[in-house]
Amino acid sequence: MKRAVAAVFAAAFMAAQPGQAADVLDGLTAMELKYLVEGWGYQGFVHESPEELPQVVVSTKDDAEKEFAVMLTGCEAGDAAFHEKHCKGLMFRTIVKPGHPVKPETYAKWNKGLNLARAYDVGEGRARLRWHVTIEGGVTREHIRAMTNRWREDLATFIETVELAEWE
């Protein structure tokens, strides 16, 4: 019975095709994002980032090493609690500590294959991967799901790259 209910819920959740007017987002809250990622099989934890913006820490049960954060940006001003603020942008990010310095030329090499919104850099002396995404103008839940899955692939590559990086 539980499987049948879950299947009906999943079918209803995924029924709207990407790009349909009813499914297009004009922004979302941290709690909405948490429920989305949990619906896709990830674990989500909502908290306030050091920049005082809402953020969802996303991980999987089988690979906690590849945990990452999705910070919500472009949030409305006001007195709403951080997790209830309506936001127009996302920034996928993670910080990986390789245990040794990485040469600036190595970051430049890593960035060659990325568009301008996605970049490797150094944050607080640690290797960091960032990806800014605006969710206005036709973005759907399916687009965010595809971005989340793509991010996981990029993160796995990034961790391997950092582990193999040249020492300074």
C-alpha positions as CSV (number, residue, x, y, z in Angstrom):
1,M,0.0,0.0,0.0
2,K,2.8,2.4,0.9
3,R,4.5,1.8,-2.5
4,A,1.2,2.5,-4.3
5,V,0.7,5.8,-2.4
6,A,4.3,6.8,-3.0
7,A,4.0,5.9,-6.8
8,V,0.9,8.1,-7.1
9,F,2.6,10.9,-5.2
10,A,5.7,10.7,-7.4
11,A,3.6,10.6,-10.6
12,A,1.6,13.6,-9.6
13,F,4.8,15.5,-8.5
14,M,6.5,14.8,-11.8
15,A,3.4,15.1,-14.0
16,A,4.1,18.7,-15.2
17,Q,6.6,18.7,-18.0
18,P,9.5,21.2,-18.0
19,G,8.6,24.5,-19.5
20,Q,4.8,24.2,-18.9
21,A,3.5,27.5,-17.7
22,A,2.0,26.0,-14.5
23,D,5.3,24.5,-13.5
24,V,7.6,27.5,-14.1
25,L,9.1,28.9,-10.9
26,D,9.5,32.6,-10.1
27,G,11.6,31.7,-7.1
28,L,11.3,29.5,-4.0
29,T,12.0,29.2,-0.3
30,A,14.6,27.1,1.5
31,M,11.9,24.8,2.8
32,E,10.5,24.3,-0.7
33,L,14.0,23.5,-1.9
34,K,14.5,21.1,1.0
35,Y,11.3,19.2,0.1
36,L,12.3,19.1,-3.6
37,V,15.7,17.5,-2.9
38,E,14.2,15.1,-0.4
39,G,11.7,14.0,-3.0
40,W,14.6,13.2,-5.3
41,G,16.2,10.9,-2.8
42,Y,18.7,13.4,-1.2
43,Q,18.8,14.4,2.4
44,G,18.3,18.2,3.1
45,F,19.1,20.3,6.1
46,V,18.0,24.0,6.1
47,H,20.1,26.6,8.0
48,E,21.3,30.1,7.6
49,S,24.6,30.5,5.8
50,P,27.5,32.6,7.1
51,E,26.3,35.3,4.6
52,E,23.0,35.3,6.5
53,L,21.2,33.7,3.5
54,P,19.0,30.6,3.6
55,Q,20.9,27.5,2.6
56,V,20.1,23.8,2.2
57,V,22.9,21.3,2.8
58,V,22.4,18.4,0.5
59,S,23.8,14.9,0.9
60,T,23.1,11.3,0.1
61,K,22.9,8.4,2.6
62,D,25.6,6.5,0.7
63,D,28.2,9.2,0.1
64,A,28.4,11.9,2.8
65,E,31.9,13.0,1.5
66,K,30.1,14.6,-1.5
67,E,27.9,16.8,0.6
68,F,27.2,20.3,-0.8
69,A,25.3,23.4,-0.1
70,V,22.7,25.2,-2.2
71,M,22.5,28.8,-1.0
72,L,19.5,30.8,-2.0
73,T,20.3,34.3,-3.3
74,G,18.3,37.3,-4.4
75,C,16.0,36.9,-1.4
76,E,13.2,39.3,-0.6
77,A,13.8,41.7,2.2
78,G,11.5,41.7,5.2
79,D,10.8,40.2,8.5
80,A,10.2,36.6,7.3
81,A,12.3,33.9,9.0
82,F,15.3,33.0,6.8
83,H,13.8,29.7,5.7
84,E,10.6,31.3,4.6
85,K,12.1,34.1,2.4
86,H,11.2,33.9,-1.3
87,C,14.4,33.8,-3.3
88,K,15.2,34.2,-7.0
89,G,18.6,32.6,-7.3
90,L,20.7,29.5,-6.3
91,M,24.4,29.1,-5.7
92,F,25.6,25.5,-5.6
93,R,28.8,25.3,-3.7
94,T,31.2,23.1,-1.8
95,I,34.5,23.5,-0.1
96,V,37.0,20.6,-0.3
97,K,40.2,20.6,1.8
98,P,42.8,18.8,-0.2
99,G,45.4,18.8,2.6
100,H,47.9,20.8,0.5
101,P,48.0,24.1,-1.4
102,V,46.9,24.1,-5.0
103,K,48.7,26.2,-7.6
104,P,46.8,29.1,-9.2
105,E,47.7,27.7,-12.6
106,T,45.9,24.5,-11.7
107,Y,42.7,26.4,-11.0
108,A,43.0,28.2,-14.3
109,K,43.3,24.8,-16.0
110,W,40.3,23.4,-14.2
111,N,38.2,26.4,-15.2
112,K,38.9,26.1,-19.0
113,G,36.0,23.8,-19.5
114,L,33.4,25.7,-17.4
115,N,31.2,28.6,-18.4
116,L,31.6,31.9,-16.5
117,A,28.9,31.1,-13.9
118,R,30.8,28.0,-12.7
119,A,34.2,28.3,-11.3
120,Y,36.9,26.7,-9.1
121,D,38.6,29.1,-6.8
122,V,40.1,29.4,-3.3
123,G,37.9,30.3,-0.4
124,E,39.5,30.7,3.0
125,G,42.6,28.9,1.8
126,R,40.6,25.9,0.6
127,A,39.6,24.6,-2.8
128,R,36.0,25.6,-3.6
129,L,33.6,25.0,-6.5
130,R,30.8,27.5,-7.0
131,W,28.0,27.6,-9.5
132,H,25.6,30.6,-9.6
133,V,22.1,29.9,-11.1
134,T,19.3,32.3,-11.5
135,I,15.8,30.7,-11.3
136,E,13.8,33.4,-13.1
137,G,12.4,33.2,-16.6
138,G,11.2,29.6,-17.3
139,V,13.0,27.5,-14.8
140,T,11.1,24.4,-13.6
141,R,11.5,21.9,-10.8
142,E,12.9,19.5,-13.4
143,H,15.6,22.0,-14.4
144,I,16.6,22.3,-10.7
145,R,16.7,18.5,-10.4
146,A,18.9,18.3,-13.6
147,M,21.2,21.0,-12.2
148,T,21.4,19.2,-8.8
149,N,22.3,15.9,-10.6
150,R,24.9,17.7,-12.8
151,W,26.4,19.4,-9.7
152,R,26.9,15.9,-8.1
153,E,28.8,14.8,-11.2
154,D,30.9,18.0,-11.2
155,L,31.6,17.6,-7.5
156,A,32.8,14.0,-7.9
157,T,35.2,15.2,-10.7
158,F,36.3,18.1,-8.6
159,I,37.1,16.0,-5.6
160,E,39.2,13.6,-7.8
161,T,40.9,16.6,-9.4
162,V,41.8,18.2,-6.0
163,E,43.1,14.9,-4.7
164,L,45.4,14.6,-7.8
165,A,46.4,18.3,-7.8
166,E,50.0,19.3,-8.0
167,W,51.7,20.5,-4.8
168,E,53.0,24.1,-4.6
